[in-house]
Amino acid sequence: MDHYKVLGLTRSASKEEIKQAFRKLAMEFHPDKHAHSSHQLKENATLKFKQVSEAYETLIDDRKRADYNIRSNSYRNSANNYGGNSDNYNRKYKNEYRNSYGYGYGYSRPADAGGSASIVTKFEMVLRFMTTRAFLLNAALAGVLLGATYVVDAGGEALWKMQNSGKSFEEAMESVEKAKAFDDKR
C-alpha cells in the first residue's frame, strides 16, 4: 500500500497538505458516517478509514516518513531491477548468489571458488558484524575496562613515587627480601 496514493498526494507533500488530505478523507470514510449504510459499504469504509489513518500516522511523523520513503524506494528499485516479477527476482537473486559465493542452492562449493568475490563477501560479513549494536556495546565496554585498568595502574605508580621517593618498586622488593632473609637467620 502506497501511503501517498492512499491520501492522494505526491512525495513532496508538506505536512499541511498531509493534514488537509487526511481530514477530508477521514470525514468521508469515518465509520460513524456509515453507521446506517449496508454491511458491505460499512466494511469498505472502515477499511479505507484504517488505511487513511495508517498513512497519516506514517507521513505526519518525520522519522516514520523518512523510514517509509527509504523502504518504499528500495522496494521500488528492487522491483525495477528485477522486472517487477517475483519469479524474475528469485531467479536473478539465485544467480547472483551463485556468482558471488561460487556456489548456489544445493551445490557444493568448488575448490577454486575462493576468488576476490568471496574476499569481498567475507569483508562485508565482518563489517556487518562489527557494526551490530551488540558488538559495538561490547567493544565500548572493553574500551572502558582497558581505560580503567590503565588509570588504576598509572595511579598506583604515581602513589608509589609520592610515598617512596628515590626508590623503585624493584629496589623496595629487594629490601623486603633481604629483611626476610635476615629475620629467618636469627
Buried (B, 14 or more C-beta within 10 A) or exposed (E): EEBBEBBEBEEEBEEEBBBBBBEEBBEEBBBEBBEEEEEEEBEBBBEBBEBBBEBBEBBEEEEEBEEBBEEBEEEEEEBEEBEEEEEEBEEBEEEEEEEEBBBEEEEEEEEEEEEEEBEEEEEEEEEEEEEEEEEEEEEEEEEEEEEEEEEEEEEEEEEBEEEEEEBEEEEEEEEEEEEEEEEEEE
